[in-house]
Structure formats: C-alpha cells, structure tokens
Amino acid sequence: MGTMRKLLLSVIAGSLLQGLHAQQLPQLSQYTSHDYLYNPAVAGSRPWFEVRSAHRNQWVGMQDAPRTFMLSTTTPVGRNMGLGGYIFTDHVGPSRRTGAQFSYTYHLRISDEIRLGMGLSFGMLQFLIDGSKIRFRDQDDPLMDDQLRGSLMPDATFGLYLYHEKWWFGASAPQLLHNRVKFFEENDPSLSNLETHYYAMGGYRIPLGDDLKVEPSFLLKYVAPVPPKVDLTATVRYKDMLWLGASYRTEDALSFMAGYWLKKTFQFGYSYDLTTTGMRNYTTGTHEVMLAITFAKEPRKSAQ
C-alpha cells in the first residue's frame, strides 16, 4: 500500500476516534443492570451467578448509527472473591470495535454491613475499519481499497466498589494501557490513542413500605477532552420484581425504562432514549434491551 493510501486511511481512522472520544466505550442507558460492564469490582458483590446481555440500537433512522451487543457473566467465589468476564461488539459506521475481558475481585470487609470490592480485569481489544463502506465523490479514487484494516491490542481496567445493603458507590478506569491504534504492520502514521476513561457510579435505596422502594442513582463519565457527562436516574421497584425508571443524560437524552424479574431467575429490561440534541430531527430514538439469568448462590448481604 502506498504512502498516500496509508495516510488517508489513518486520517479517516483518527477522525473517527477523535470524533467519538465519548463513545470509545459503548454507552448503556440501563447502567444499573449492567454495572459490572462499567466496573470489574462489582463481580461477586451479589449472591448470584449472573449472565447478562445488552442489545442497543442507537439513533434509529440514521444511517450507520451505533449498534452494540454485550454479554457478561459474574459469580461470587467463596466468601470474599468474585470472578467475571464480558465480550462486546460496537458498530459505528465503517468502524467496528470488539473486545473481551476477564476479571478478579477481592471483597474486603470494612464492617459487618459494608464491603469494599477491588477488581482488576485484563483482555484484548480490536478496532476495525471497513474500507468497502467508505465512499468518495470520485468512485474510482485509487487511494482507498475495500479491505478490512484492523488493530489488536491488550487492555486493562481497575475498579473500586464500596457497597452496603442500602447504598453503593464505585469508581473505575478502563483503557488503562492507553494503546495506540495501528492499522499497518509498520510505519503507521496514525496518532490515534485509546484514551483512559473514568467512571463513577452510585445510588441509594429508599424503602417506601414493605413492597416499594425508590432508587436514585447516577453515572458520571469522563474522557478528555470531552466535558463530563452525567446520567441521573430514579427507579421505583416493587418487591424486587417489577421496576420503572427514568433517566436524564446531560446534553444527550431522556431515557424511560421498565423491567421484570421472574422468580428471581429471568430478567427482562427495556429502555427508550428520546434524544434532546439537534439530532432529534433525524432519529426516532434509541432502543435498548436487557436479558439476564440469575441463579442464587450462598446468601449474604449485598448490593442488589
């Protein structure tokens, strides 16, 4: 491949990465149901073996809008440890991001009711660009081929998770290794790095009688140079079986969600995002589905 073709593809790749800094990692509206995906220290904090999937179709009606699939599993091990892992694929236009990580967490007993989870995950990331999906005004332009160009690299995440039966707070830093995306074996002029992200998540459970409780929660996301974004959510739960919720994501969207937990085993959740930016003129919204299976293990007080 000639130097001009390499340079052009690298500029396109860099533009995609720089323009999507806030979405170098997939975004989910039902973050309380997928807290492990944001923080590996969550693994083992609940007395369940869990398998969860997320299916997100963002900005429906827009061509090449993001589409995300994620699958995770977590389990407690003994009284003080947790194991977990996840895979995901995220499509945005001609680019595709795929990853897998596995984690270990140790839960330190702070008091009879409070524990601190410390988790570390390690895995691999792959970033691909499909040249066949990039079109120029001059269809005979010789600078671009139809090949799939990609870069494979290791990645790591560290997280802390402090939790009680009535509240929880966690912080994590994905993409710690800050790898550079390279689409060629050598002499790659790309200057596109995978930026370290920072997440903070917390919430509180307020009982309203024996059957109802309200859960205000938040998710703070930051990656330079984009200003921080915050999801503010309120969820009403009935007997830990049925829930309704609403969320506001700063400078982005309003989300409405509902879910059901059947016999403490099968979970289903759905959320709809109503875009609040100028993009609302071009999209009918965002749909997200959560499916999960949970099996009880040794009972102990934990975040739910």
Beta strands, then each sheet from edge to edge (+ up, - down):
strand 1: 48-57
strand 2: 67-77
strand 3: 81-92
strand 4: 95-109
strand 5: 115-130
strand 6: 148-163
strand 7: 167-173
strand 8: 198-204
strand 9: 206-208
strand 10: 212-223
strand 11: 226-238
strand 12: 242-249
strand 13: 253-262
strand 14: 266-275
strand 15: 286-296
sheet 1: 9+ 10- 8+ 7- 6+ 5- 4+ 3- 2+ 1- 15+ 14- 13+ 12- 11+
end
